[in-house]
Amino acid sequence: MSVTLQDVAREAGVSPATASRALNAPELVAPARREHVRQVAAQLGYRPNRAARELITGRTGNLCLVVPDLENPFFAAVAKGVQARARALGLAVVVADSEEDGHLESELVGRLGAQVDGVVLCSPRMTDEALDEALARDVPLLLVNREHHGAASVVIDNADGVRQAVAHLYALGHRRLAYAGGPAGSWSDARRREGLHRAAASLPGTEVVDLGHVAPVFDGGVAVADLVVASGATAVLAHNDLVALGILNRLTSRGVRVPDDVSVVGYDDSPAATLVAPALTTVRVPLARLGRDAVDALVNHAPRAARRRAASGVTDAEAPAPVRLPVELVVRDSTGVPPAPPTAPIASTAGDLPA
């Protein structure tokens, strides 16, 4: 197993930031401490990450992570992955919550970008035009869960996750499916809708009822649950686990049985998915890996992409191909066979009645 900068810092009795400066910006560290850290690094056989050192020695040794909502388990898990990988590389992370506001997101990138060596922008809600402006700045920028011309990015296979969910429901016998989508400006929701309609079109007799765009929180699921019942669908796919859990809660309070009457499928496989009854069938996303790979892509690709943009004078210069992570369906208790259709009453005549 390779020795990390954090290992060197622990053995030397200093912080990872101090260890990083001692090895990469020695003029910032007192001579005695600098020499001690170097000796420990040599004894442990530490080999610095060249790409990380290039980023670290740029300015500050700090990264910024901007997320739409830290209360959402999806973004909290990604943040932990980002921080763990950055810490191993000797980088500190500043985390900012944009509160699902694309305008605030742009302001945060502009304000914090000048104070860090790189920005990880997770599921950005800003417009394509605003992203172009952000990419035109000097700071390297890495997108998570969104693709954009000229930007390095790490994404999940959104469409395949929905395809797996639809195939599972179809195999159970469901033919009328409802979809509770995410925010109107969500890039991942657009990809999931595309995957949903492609999957439904490939399966004979499958019908999709679009319930519109839903706030990606528990209350959003509660609000849309009545539409699920009114739609006549026997199964519902939700944009994320929070929406699915809100739907499940409201259906239960109405006496609608899950999965006997309606099956429910989420997306993300957040910790709460197994803390409810019935446990939630959902699409598992490798959240921690998403964060770790985002830092690696930022360190290895985003600085070069930024230099290409600066040299060409345009924001849509060629970027590395997106890092695309696979997802998998996890089947639990919230999905089952659809209810049997009601049988027609047997017609009778007066002559059939007993005297």
HELIX and SHEET records of a PDB file:
HELIX    1   1 LEU A    5  ALA A   12  1                                   8    
HELIX    2   2 PRO A   16  ASN A   24  1                                   9    
HELIX    3   3 PRO A   26  LEU A   28  5                                   3    
HELIX    4   4 PRO A   31  LEU A   44  1                                  14    
HELIX    5   5 ARG A   50  ILE A   56  1                                   7    
HELIX    6   6 PRO A   73  ALA A   88  1                                  16    
HELIX    7   7 GLY A  102  GLY A  113  1                                  12    
HELIX    8   8 ASP A  128  LEU A  135  1                                   8    
HELIX    9   9 ASN A  158  LEU A  172  1                                  15    
HELIX   10  10 TRP A  187  ALA A  201  1                                  15    
HELIX   11  11 PHE A  218  SER A  231  1                                  14    
HELIX   12  12 ASP A  241  SER A  253  1                                  13    
HELIX   13  13 PRO A  271  THR A  274  5                                   4    
HELIX   14  14 LEU A  287  ASN A  300  1                                  14    
HELIX   15  15 ALA A  302  SER A  312  1                                  11    
HELIX   16  16 ALA A  350  ASP A  352  5                                   3    
SHEET    1   A 6 ALA A  92  ASP A  97  0                                        
SHEET    2   A 6 ASN A  62  VAL A  67  1                                        
SHEET    3   A 6 GLY A 118  CYS A 122  1                                        
SHEET    4   A 6 LEU A 141  VAL A 144  1                                        
SHEET    5   A 6 ALA A 152  ILE A 156  1                                        
SHEET    6   A 6 VAL A 323  LEU A 325  1                                        
SHEET    1   B 6 GLU A 207  HIS A 213  0                                        
SHEET    2   B 6 ARG A 176  GLY A 181  1                                        
SHEET    3   B 6 ALA A 235  ALA A 238  1                                        
SHEET    4   B 6 SER A 263  ASP A 268  1                                        
SHEET    5   B 6 THR A 281  ARG A 284  1                                        
SHEET    6   B 6 GLU A 328  VAL A 330 -1                                        
END                                                                             
